[in-house]
């Protein structure tokens, strides 16, 4: 399960924000954003496939999960 902070980062990812933009918006360093993004990818079980944009895959995976709950 994603933490509240990871959900905030994921929401910014869904808006199309870059890591530096997420950091500015959420008042955290870029390295902290990168750690959260990595944790999100891991929690959602996203692979290292090069043909897939993992940021987009993270957002889509999360949205599918939320949609299945509601």
N, C-alpha and C positions, 0 to 999 in steps of 0.2 A: 504494500500500500504506500502510495506517495505521501510524503510529509506535506504539511500546509505550505512550507516554503517552496518545496519542489513543485507544488501545484501553481504557485505564483509564477515561478520560472517558466513552467509549461504554458501557462496562459500568455505570457509575453512571447514565447516561441510561436504560439498559435497566431499572434498578431504580426508575426514576421520579423520580430526584433532580432538583431544580432546580439552576441554575447556582451559587447561593450554597452549597447543600448539597454539591455536587461540590467546590467550592473548599475547604470546610472538611474534607471527607473526604480530599482529596488534597493538602492543604497548599499551595494556590495561590490567587492572587487571582481575583476574579470576572472581571476583564478577561482574564486568562490563560485561564480556562475558556472564555470567549466566543470567543477566538481558536482554541482547539482545536475547539470545536463548529463554527465556520465552516470550519475545515480539513477536518473530518470530512464535512460536507455537500458541500464541493467535491470531495473525493476520491471520494465515493460518487456524485457526479454528480446531486445532488438539485436540483430546480428551485425556483423562487421562487413556485410556485403557492400562492395564498392558501387554497384549499380543502383543502390537505393539511397536516397537522401534520408539519413536517419532522423534529422530534425522533423521532417514532414511525417515520417513513419511514426515518430513518437506522438505527435499531435493526433494523427489519425487513429492510432491504437487507443489512445486515451479516450477520444471521442466515441469510438465504438463501444468501449467499456461503459462509459457513462450512459450512452444511449440504451444499452442492454439493461441497465439498472432502472431507468425511468419508464 
